[in-house]
Amino acid sequence: MPRTPSEYSVHLLLEGGHREEIRFATLQDFQQWYKSLVPKQDSSEFVNVPIKNIQGEYMVIRPSSILGIRVEPLFSSSIERYEE
């Protein structure tokens, strides 16, 4: 029986070598955010990046500054390992 990820860690590789990690509860949440990002990929206008695990903080980025995206499924066993 295949395991189901607890959440998804999305790593953004930004212009200038900066990296940012955001998390989504489901793959569908990420896909919905990504679909809103694609039409604006060459834009230098800011778009919101959801940071659901941190209350009171938010991030905005320019879609044109995103060079790469890596999506990593996280399983409860791997999350527990990192929290120790």
Secondary structure as UniProt FT lines:
FT   STRAND          7..14
FT   HELIX           15..17
FT   STRAND          19..24
FT   HELIX           27..37
FT   HELIX           38..40
FT   TURN            41..42
FT   STRAND          47..49
FT   TURN            52..53
FT   TURN            55..56
FT   STRAND          59..61
FT   HELIX           63..65
FT   STRAND          66..74
FT   HELIX           76..83
//
